[in-house]
Amino acid sequence: MVEAAPRHDRPDSVSRGPIDRTEQAIAVENLTPRQIVAELDRFIIGQEDAKRAVAVALRNRYRRRLVPEELRHEIQPRNILMIGPTGVGKTEIARRVAKMVEAPFIKVEATKFTEVGYVGRDVESIVRDLVEVAISHLHSQRIEQVTDKASTIATQRLADLALTQLRDHKSRRRKRPSHAEADQQDEQSEAADELAQKRLERERKRMLRLLADHSLDEETVEIEIDLEDLEDFAALEWSEEPGYDDGQFGFREFLDSLMPKRTMRRRVSVRDARRILTQQEANRMVDLDSVVDEAVLRVEEAGVVFLDEIDKIISNGGEYGGEVSGEGVQRDLLPIVEGAVVMTRYGPVRTDHVLFIAAGSFHGTRPADLIPELQGRFPIRAELSSLSEDDLYRILTEPQNALTRQFEALLRTESVELQFTEDGLREMAAIASQVNERTEDIGARRLQTIAEKVLEDISFEASERTGEVLTVDAAFVQERVGEIAAAEDLANFIL
């Protein structure tokens, strides 16, 4: 259920308790718009208008936190609509920015949502999924913070377990004493207790040294495993499975609380036992309620939703197919983008200050074809241009994660040195540009197709060519893909 969000603080009835806002990992205050654009330039070529729009939107979120309290809640995010063909960097800009500021981020396809009454996902699941992502990410951070301490405690537990099982094994091997011998042992037990305690402490210290040196990693030990602690937090503990709503999840959790704790005893290696016990201890040391509270706050104050393929929910007047509910999806998106309260399994979550970045190629449609109300929710328009041959060449050479550097690193694992010459790179860019012009323009993604085709034989034979230095020049590129690119029919199917 979506309700219009009031323009004031969260009511007392849904207060989540004190939260230390200094723990928020939102470092955008240290980045000016110019620095954000410079960071994006390391990975994305061109598209300056889109980079500037996103940088200003992020900086405004930091500025909003500094304005007086009475005005802060009135300042709404400036949602952005990116317009441009596929493969020009729309998704990459949003993804890099979210990673840069460590904000909760989710990318969703608009086409997976349908109007209420049709088969498909409800738009409210966008907010629920964003909360799940934030909780999972924050939980991983908290686990990492306590891992060292949890590892120390786990090692001590492991030493105690190993000693106990070693003593039990020795006691079973000893012959059971007679009644007379048992009486004599009882008389001597008090005198021997202190000596036994000292011996036990020495054995424990020796066991800890052996564990620290990993000398016992291949030995086996029997431990009790808490199955709930071993479940992957992101995938099982918090993820929302398709087909379940929050009411069903609440009822399922209620049933789980009535069941006894699920445990089992298993004999595992000391190495695996150390890992399992460390995970158990770390999970016990992390306050899940605090994680949820902090994650929800991050979503409300710094969440970023990238809504891709928004042009695909524009109806072209068809009577059948997915288009029939497209306008309904747009209307369902309105309250969430404007600001609403969405009920989740963790309580109400407000979307007033979640930044929405929508994108679409708008091939055959226009942004004006969106319903007017939704157009108004995306006041900032950023048009991304198609990539030229020079842009494609720069994409092959300049970014920190350039495609050529990826291939060089992959083949270096086989002790094969791959070298790209400038004329070879320009030839690849020229062929990609020509194919984009003659067929469907898929932008920089065409470079991946060209590069894979050029290096197909090298990649296949790399394990047999250890120690060689291979050069990719213009002639090599032409030999591999020149004829295919020149033949329009072949290019359509292969490139």
RALINRA-V554491 format. One record per run of one state. SS is the DSSP state (helix for helix, strand for strand, loop for the rest). FROM is the first residue (numbers start at 1). TO is the last residue. If there is no record, write none. Layout:
ss->SS from->FROM to->TO
ss->SS from->FROM to->TO
This chain:
ss->loop from->1 to->1
ss->strand from->2 to->4
ss->loop from->5 to->11
ss->helix from->12 to->14
ss->loop from->15 to->20
ss->helix from->21 to->23
ss->loop from->24 to->26
ss->helix from->27 to->30
ss->loop from->31 to->32
ss->helix from->33 to->41
ss->loop from->42 to->47
ss->helix from->48 to->64
ss->loop from->65 to->68
ss->helix from->69 to->72
ss->loop from->73 to->79
ss->strand from->80 to->83
ss->loop from->84 to->89
ss->helix from->90 to->101
ss->loop from->102 to->104
ss->strand from->105 to->109
ss->helix from->110 to->112
ss->strand from->113 to->113
ss->loop from->114 to->120
ss->strand from->121 to->121
ss->loop from->122 to->124
ss->helix from->125 to->173
ss->loop from->174 to->178
ss->helix from->179 to->212
ss->loop from->213 to->219
ss->strand from->220 to->226
ss->helix from->227 to->230
ss->loop from->231 to->232
ss->helix from->233 to->237
ss->loop from->238 to->245
ss->helix from->246 to->258
ss->loop from->259 to->262
ss->strand from->263 to->269
ss->helix from->270 to->285
ss->loop from->286 to->287
ss->helix from->288 to->302
ss->loop from->303 to->303
ss->strand from->304 to->308
ss->loop from->309 to->309
ss->helix from->310 to->313
ss->loop from->314 to->321
ss->helix from->322 to->338
ss->loop from->339 to->339
ss->strand from->340 to->344
ss->loop from->345 to->346
ss->strand from->347 to->350
ss->loop from->351 to->354
ss->strand from->355 to->360
ss->loop from->361 to->366
ss->helix from->367 to->369
ss->loop from->370 to->371
ss->helix from->372 to->376
ss->loop from->377 to->379
ss->strand from->380 to->383
ss->loop from->384 to->388
ss->helix from->389 to->397
ss->loop from->398 to->402
ss->helix from->403 to->412
ss->loop from->413 to->416
ss->strand from->417 to->420
ss->loop from->421 to->421
ss->helix from->422 to->438
ss->loop from->439 to->444
ss->helix from->445 to->454
ss->loop from->455 to->455
ss->helix from->456 to->464
ss->loop from->465 to->468
ss->strand from->469 to->472
ss->loop from->473 to->473
ss->helix from->474 to->486
ss->loop from->487 to->487
ss->helix from->488 to->494
ss->loop from->495 to->495
